[in-house]
Amino acid sequence: MMSIALSMMVFTAALLPHASANTRMPGRMFWEDSREVVRAAAPMWHFGRPGGSVRFLPILQKVLALLTPYLEIMLPVRGSPRQWQKPNGAASDNGVLGALKTGCAKQGDWKGENTPGNYMPTYYTQNFCTNDNSWRITYYLYFSHDSGHRYDWEWVSVIWKKDNNDEDNWYRAAIKTSFHKTSKMSDWGKIQNTINGWDDRFDQNAKDRDHAKVYVGSFHHAMFLDRYTTFGTLGADELEFRSDDWYYLPLWDNDLIDGLTLPDFTYKGDLVGQEAASTPHHMHDSDKICNDRK
C-alpha cells in the first residue's frame, strides 16, 4: 500500500494550480498502487455541440440504482457485480445532428463553454512495453454508436518513461490518441493544453502539466489535442468538429474503472465487417498499445 505521505503528495499535486510540471511517479507505484498512477494522468475530456446540437455523454456504466429511459448501460445483476448485460448499442446516426444523442446518457444542461458534464466512467488498462521500456496507461470511452456504425470504443494512452538518472522516477513522455483505425503520437511537452488538476482546469496553453485536455470528435469520436469548431464536415479526418462545450475530469475512484473487469464482449455493427474492436481487452491483450506503427 502507498504511504500516507506519498498519497498526500499525489493528491496535492493533482489539485494545486501551479504545482511542479509533469509530476514524477516512483516506479514502484506502477506495481504497488497503479490506481494512483492512473489518476495522476487521467485526461480531461471535452465534448462539443456541432451546429448547436445537443451532445450527449458516452456511457458504459455500472448502475445498481433505478434506470432512466435515456441510459444505454452495461448492467451488473443486483448482488452479482461481475455479471454484466451486453449493451444493445444504437444504429449509426449517419451524421444527422438530431440523432447524435440516440442511445446515450444526458450530458447535462448546457450553460456555455466548459459546462461540467454529468457523471461518466472512464475505463483504463495498464501495459509495460518492452520495445521502448515504457509504462502505458490507456483510457477508454464507450459510445453506443458513431456516425458510421453501431458501437464505438475510443482511447488515449499516456506513455510514461524513466528519468535519465539513477533514481526510479517516471515522467509523462508522450500521449497516443486513437484516430479512426489508426493512432497518433504526440510528445507530452507539445500538447496544446495541459493542467495539474481541478483548480487550474480552465487554464489554456499551459504546457507539460499532469493532465492533457482531450477533445472528442463529435461524429466518429477520434481523439484530438486541439479544438476545431468550423462546421464544415461530418467527421472526416482532421476536420471533425470538436470543442469544449462540456468537460469531465475523472479524478476520483468511481470515475476510473479497470477495463479488464468488463466481459470481453464482441461489438459487431449492423453491416458485415463493422466492429468496434478497440475494447480494453483487445487493446491490452494485443500489441496495439505498444506497437507505434500506424
C-alpha positions as CSV (number, residue, x, y, z in Angstrom):
1,M,0.0,0.0,0.0
2,M,1.1,3.5,-0.7
3,S,2.2,5.5,2.3
4,I,0.0,8.3,3.6
5,A,2.7,10.9,2.9
6,L,3.1,9.8,-0.7
7,S,-0.7,9.7,-1.1
8,M,-1.0,13.3,0.1
9,M,1.8,14.3,-2.3
10,V,0.0,12.8,-5.3
11,F,-3.4,14.3,-4.2
12,T,-1.9,17.7,-3.6
13,A,-0.1,17.7,-7.0
14,A,-3.4,17.0,-8.7
15,L,-5.2,19.9,-7.0
16,L,-2.7,22.7,-6.8
17,P,-3.0,25.1,-9.8
18,H,0.7,25.7,-10.2
19,A,2.4,22.6,-8.8
20,S,5.6,21.5,-10.4
21,A,5.1,20.4,-14.0
22,N,4.9,16.8,-15.1
23,T,4.9,15.4,-11.6
24,R,7.2,12.3,-11.3
25,M,5.9,9.0,-10.1
26,P,8.1,6.4,-8.3
27,G,8.5,3.3,-10.4
28,R,7.2,1.0,-7.6
29,M,3.8,2.8,-7.9
30,F,3.1,1.0,-11.2
31,W,3.3,-2.3,-9.3
32,E,2.1,-1.4,-5.8
33,D,-0.7,1.1,-6.3
34,S,-1.3,1.6,-10.1
35,R,-4.6,3.3,-9.5
36,E,-2.7,6.4,-8.2
37,V,-0.7,6.4,-11.5
38,V,-4.0,6.0,-13.4
39,R,-5.5,9.0,-11.6
40,A,-2.3,11.1,-11.9
41,A,-2.5,11.5,-15.7
42,A,-6.2,10.9,-16.4
43,P,-7.3,13.1,-19.4
44,M,-9.7,15.9,-19.1
45,W,-12.4,15.0,-21.6
46,H,-14.2,17.7,-23.7
47,F,-17.3,17.3,-25.9
48,G,-18.8,19.7,-28.4
49,R,-22.2,20.9,-29.8
50,P,-21.8,20.8,-33.6
51,G,-24.2,23.2,-35.2
52,G,-25.7,23.9,-31.7
53,S,-27.0,20.4,-31.4
54,V,-27.3,18.7,-28.0
55,R,-24.3,16.5,-27.4
56,F,-24.6,13.6,-25.1
57,L,-22.2,11.5,-23.0
58,P,-20.6,8.3,-23.9
59,I,-21.6,5.7,-21.4
60,L,-20.9,2.2,-20.3
61,Q,-21.9,2.3,-16.7
62,K,-22.1,0.1,-13.6
63,V,-25.6,1.0,-12.4
64,L,-27.4,-0.5,-9.4
65,A,-29.9,2.3,-9.0
66,L,-33.1,2.9,-10.9
67,L,-32.7,3.1,-14.6
68,T,-33.8,6.1,-16.7
69,P,-35.1,5.9,-20.3
70,Y,-32.1,7.5,-21.9
71,L,-29.5,5.2,-20.5
72,E,-27.7,2.6,-22.5
73,I,-25.8,0.7,-20.0
74,M,-23.6,-2.3,-19.1
75,L,-25.7,-3.5,-16.2
76,P,-24.5,-5.8,-13.4
77,V,-27.1,-8.1,-11.9
78,R,-28.1,-6.9,-8.4
79,G,-25.9,-8.7,-5.9
80,S,-23.6,-10.1,-8.6
81,P,-21.4,-7.2,-9.7
82,R,-19.3,-9.3,-12.0
83,Q,-22.3,-10.4,-14.1
84,W,-22.9,-8.0,-16.9
85,Q,-25.5,-7.5,-19.6
86,K,-24.1,-6.6,-23.0
87,P,-25.5,-3.2,-24.3
88,N,-27.6,-3.2,-27.4
89,G,-25.8,-0.2,-28.9
90,A,-27.7,2.1,-31.3
91,A,-27.9,2.4,-35.0
92,S,-25.5,4.9,-36.7
93,D,-26.6,8.5,-36.6
94,N,-25.2,8.9,-40.2
95,G,-24.0,12.4,-39.3
96,V,-27.6,13.7,-38.6
97,L,-27.3,16.2,-35.8
98,G,-30.6,15.3,-34.2
99,A,-29.5,11.7,-33.9
100,L,-26.2,12.2,-32.2
101,K,-27.8,11.7,-28.8
102,T,-29.6,8.4,-29.6
103,G,-28.8,5.7,-27.0
104,C,-26.6,8.0,-24.9
105,A,-26.8,9.4,-21.4
106,K,-27.7,13.0,-20.9
107,Q,-24.7,15.3,-20.8
108,G,-26.4,17.9,-18.6
109,D,-27.9,21.3,-19.3
110,W,-25.6,23.3,-21.4
111,K,-24.6,26.6,-19.7
112,G,-21.9,27.8,-22.1
113,E,-18.4,26.9,-22.7
114,N,-16.8,24.5,-20.2
115,T,-20.1,23.3,-18.7
116,P,-19.4,20.4,-16.3
117,G,-20.9,17.2,-17.6
118,N,-22.9,14.6,-15.7
119,Y,-21.1,11.5,-14.3
120,M,-19.4,9.3,-16.8
121,P,-17.0,6.4,-16.4
122,T,-13.5,6.2,-17.9
123,Y,-12.1,2.7,-18.3
124,Y,-8.4,2.0,-18.1
125,T,-5.7,-0.7,-18.8
126,Q,-2.0,-0.8,-18.0
127,N,0.8,-2.2,-20.2
128,F,4.5,-2.4,-19.9
129,C,6.0,-2.1,-23.4
130,T,9.4,-3.8,-23.8
131,N,10.0,-2.2,-27.2
132,D,10.8,1.2,-25.5
133,N,10.7,0.3,-21.8
134,S,7.6,2.4,-21.2
135,W,4.6,2.1,-19.0
136,R,1.4,2.9,-20.8
137,I,-1.9,3.7,-19.1
138,T,-4.7,3.7,-21.6
139,Y,-8.1,5.4,-21.0
140,Y,-11.2,4.3,-22.9
141,L,-14.6,5.7,-23.6
142,Y,-17.5,3.6,-24.9
143,F,-20.2,5.1,-27.2
144,S,-23.5,3.4,-28.3
145,H,-22.7,4.3,-31.9
146,D,-20.9,6.8,-34.1
147,S,-21.7,8.3,-37.5
148,G,-20.8,5.1,-39.3
149,H,-21.8,2.1,-37.2
150,R,-23.3,0.7,-34.0
151,Y,-21.0,0.7,-31.0
152,D,-17.7,2.6,-30.7
153,W,-14.7,2.4,-28.4
154,E,-12.1,5.1,-28.5
155,W,-9.0,5.7,-26.3
156,V,-5.9,7.7,-25.4
157,S,-2.7,6.2,-23.9
158,V,-0.3,8.1,-21.6
159,I,3.3,6.9,-22.1
160,W,5.5,7.0,-19.0
161,K,9.3,6.7,-19.2
162,K,12.0,6.6,-16.7
163,D,14.1,9.7,-15.9
164,N,17.7,9.6,-17.2
165,N,19.2,9.4,-13.8
166,D,19.9,6.8,-11.1
167,E,16.5,7.4,-9.4
168,D,13.5,5.3,-10.2
169,N,11.2,8.2,-11.2
170,W,8.9,8.2,-14.2
171,Y,7.5,11.1,-16.2
172,R,4.9,11.6,-18.9
173,A,6.8,11.4,-22.1
174,A,4.0,11.2,-24.8
175,I,0.4,10.6,-25.5
176,K,-1.0,8.3,-28.1
177,T,-4.5,9.0,-29.4
178,S,-7.0,6.9,-31.3
179,F,-7.7,8.2,-34.8
180,H,-10.3,6.1,-36.6
181,K,-8.5,2.9,-37.5
182,T,-5.0,4.3,-36.7
183,S,-3.4,6.3,-33.9
184,K,-1.2,9.4,-33.4
185,M,1.7,10.0,-31.2
186,S,2.5,13.4,-29.6
187,D,5.2,14.5,-27.2
188,W,3.8,15.4,-23.8
189,G,5.6,18.7,-23.8
190,K,3.9,19.7,-27.1
191,I,0.3,19.1,-26.1
192,Q,-1.6,22.3,-26.6
193,N,-3.4,22.4,-23.2
194,T,-2.5,20.6,-20.0
195,I,-3.5,21.1,-16.4
196,N,-2.4,19.9,-13.0
197,G,-5.8,19.2,-11.6
198,W,-9.2,20.6,-10.6
199,D,-8.1,24.1,-9.5
200,D,-6.4,25.0,-12.9
201,R,-8.8,23.1,-15.1
202,F,-9.8,26.2,-17.1
203,D,-6.2,27.2,-17.9
204,Q,-5.3,27.3,-21.6
205,N,-2.0,27.0,-23.4
206,A,-0.2,25.6,-20.3
207,K,2.5,23.0,-21.3
208,D,3.9,20.0,-19.6
209,R,1.5,19.7,-16.7
210,D,-0.1,16.5,-15.4
211,H,-3.3,16.0,-17.4
212,A,-4.0,16.5,-21.1
213,K,-7.1,18.2,-22.4
214,V,-8.6,15.8,-24.9
215,Y,-11.3,16.9,-27.4
216,V,-13.6,14.1,-28.6
217,G,-14.7,14.3,-32.2
218,S,-18.5,14.7,-32.4
219,F,-19.2,12.2,-35.1
220,H,-16.6,9.4,-35.4
221,H,-15.1,10.2,-31.9
222,A,-11.5,10.5,-33.0
223,M,-9.4,11.9,-30.1
224,F,-7.8,15.3,-30.6
225,L,-5.5,17.6,-28.6
226,D,-7.0,20.8,-30.0
227,R,-10.4,22.2,-30.9
228,Y,-11.8,22.6,-34.4
229,T,-15.2,24.4,-34.4
230,T,-15.7,25.2,-38.1
231,F,-18.7,23.2,-39.0
232,G,-17.7,22.1,-42.5
233,T,-17.6,18.3,-42.5
234,L,-19.3,15.5,-40.6
235,G,-16.2,14.0,-39.0
236,A,-13.7,13.2,-41.7
237,D,-10.0,13.2,-40.7
238,E,-8.7,16.4,-39.1
239,L,-11.9,18.3,-39.8
240,E,-14.0,16.5,-37.3
241,F,-15.9,19.0,-35.1
242,R,-14.6,19.1,-31.5
243,S,-14.9,21.7,-28.8
244,D,-15.1,22.4,-25.1
245,D,-18.9,22.9,-24.6
246,W,-18.8,20.2,-21.8
247,Y,-16.0,18.7,-19.9
248,Y,-15.4,15.8,-17.5
249,L,-12.3,15.4,-15.4
250,P,-12.1,11.9,-13.9
251,L,-10.0,12.3,-10.7
252,W,-12.0,10.1,-8.2
253,D,-12.2,6.4,-7.7
254,N,-15.7,5.9,-9.1
255,D,-14.7,7.8,-12.3
256,L,-12.0,5.3,-13.2
257,I,-12.8,1.6,-13.7
258,D,-10.5,-1.2,-14.6
259,G,-11.4,-2.1,-18.1
260,L,-10.3,-5.7,-17.7
261,T,-13.2,-6.2,-15.2
262,L,-15.6,-5.9,-18.2
263,P,-16.5,-9.0,-20.1
264,D,-14.7,-9.5,-23.3
265,F,-17.7,-8.9,-25.5
266,T,-17.6,-8.6,-29.3
267,Y,-19.1,-5.3,-30.5
268,K,-20.2,-6.0,-34.1
269,G,-22.1,-3.4,-36.1
270,D,-25.1,-3.9,-38.3
271,L,-23.2,-4.5,-41.5
272,V,-20.6,-7.2,-42.4
273,G,-17.1,-6.1,-41.4
274,Q,-18.2,-3.5,-38.9
275,E,-16.9,-4.0,-35.4
276,A,-15.8,-1.7,-32.5
277,A,-12.6,-3.6,-31.9
278,S,-10.7,-1.2,-29.7
279,T,-12.1,-2.6,-26.5
280,P,-10.0,-2.6,-23.3
281,H,-9.4,-6.4,-23.5
282,H,-8.4,-6.3,-27.2
283,M,-6.1,-3.3,-26.9
284,H,-4.5,-4.6,-23.7
285,D,-4.0,-8.2,-24.8
286,S,-2.8,-7.5,-28.3
287,D,0.3,-5.5,-29.3
288,K,-1.7,-2.5,-30.4
289,I,-0.9,-0.3,-27.4
290,C,2.8,-1.0,-27.6
291,N,3.0,-1.0,-31.4
292,D,3.6,2.5,-32.6
293,R,3.4,1.8,-36.3
294,K,0.3,3.3,-37.8
